[in-house]
Amino acid sequence: MTDQDHFTLHAAGQPTAQGRFVRTADLEPISFAPGLDFRPVLGDRMLANFAYYEPHAVAPLHVHEEEQIVIVIRGALEFEIDGETRTLLPGDAAVVPPWVPHGAHTTDAPCLEVDVFSPPRRTLLEHARAQAGGAP
């Protein structure tokens, strides 16, 4: 495969929506746990959730049907997947398959991380659609 294969303008289909730019700092946060704010950004078939943890914030152990990739942007996050805990630092990622128990917490410092969900996380959809002005 060449760079021309990867960066092609040859369309094999039709656009499904108009693109848009999002300033995540302007999104109204949603909180399901103390000290943990979510700012979801919804696409056609995926959702990226900007999660800000205050010091000592906890995302309790849970499961869900969506696949999730967690990417730490700033700070450190103690992340547990199916009984194994690791400290994630900026640039580190965790992959959580559907229905696998996982949770996270911060220690003395805050953390910013991005969750990518496919399909979009059901519990964030209504909020994300409202933030996007009803689309998609």
N, C-alpha and C positions, 0 to 999 in steps of 0.2 A: 504494500500500500504506500502511496506517495502523499506528499502534502496536498497535491491537487485533488486527490481522492477525498481527503479529509475536509479541505476548505473549498468545496465546490458550490457553484451557484446553480447547478443543474437540479431542478425541482422534480421530484417524482410524485408530488402530491400538491394539494392546495393548503394554504395557511388556514388554521382552524380558528384563529383570533388575531387581533391586532396586538403587537407588542406594547409594553409600557415600562416606564421607569418608576422605581419605588425608593423613596427615602425612608428607611426603616425608623429613623429617629422621629419622624412625623406620625408614625402609626400609634394608635391608642393601645397600650398594653393590656393584656388579659392575664389574670393571675389565678392559678388553681391551687397554689400553696404559698404560705408566707415567704416573702423575700425572693420570689421567683416570678419574673415577668416574661410573657411570651409576646412576640410580634410576628404573626404568621404572614407569609407572602404566598399567594395562591397562583399557580399556573393552570394550564389546561389539565394536566395529568400528574402533577406533583405539587408538593408544598414544601417550602423552606421556612423553618421557624427559628427566629432569632431569639435565643433564650438568655436572659440576664439573671444570674444568681447573685444575690447579696451574700456577704460572709455568713457562714453557718446555715445556708438555705438547703432544703432537702426536697428532692423529687422522690417520693416514696417508691418502693419496689412495686412494679406493675407489669402488665402484659397488654398487648393490643395486636390487632390483625394486620396492621400496616408494617412493612419493612422500614427500618430507620437507620440512617447513618448520622452519627454525631461527630462534629468537627469543632475542636476548641480553637477559638480565635485569640482570646486574651485571658490570662489567669490560669488557674488549675482546677481540675474537676476530678473528684473521686468517683469513678464510674464502675458500677457492678453489672456484670452480665452472667446470669445463671450461676451465681455463687462465687464468681471470681471478680476481684476488685483490682483496678489499676488506677494510677494517677495519670490523667491525660493533661498534657501541656500544649501550648499553642502549636498548631500543625498536626497534632495527633488526632486520630479518628477511631471510632468504634462502630462496628456493624452489628445491628440487632435484627435477626430474622423475626418474622411474625411469631407471636405467642411465646417468645423467650422472655423469662423474667429479667427485669433490669431496673436500675434506679441510680440516683446520683446525689452527691452533696458537695458543698464547698467547705473549706475549713476557715481560716482567718482572713481570707482575701476574696474579693468578688471574682466572677468568671463570666465571660461572654462566649457562648457556643452557638453553633447553627445545627439544627436538626433538619435532615432532608427525609421526607416521607413519600413512599410510593406504595399504594395510591395515597392521595392526601389524607392526613389524619382526620378521621370523622369528627372527633370532638373539637377540632379547631375550624372546621369548614364554615360554619355560620359566621363566626367572627371574621375569618379571612375574606369571605365574600363581601361582607359589609365594608371592610377596609378597602376593598378593590372597587367599590362603587357598584356592586352587584355582578361584576364579571369575574370569571366565567361562571 
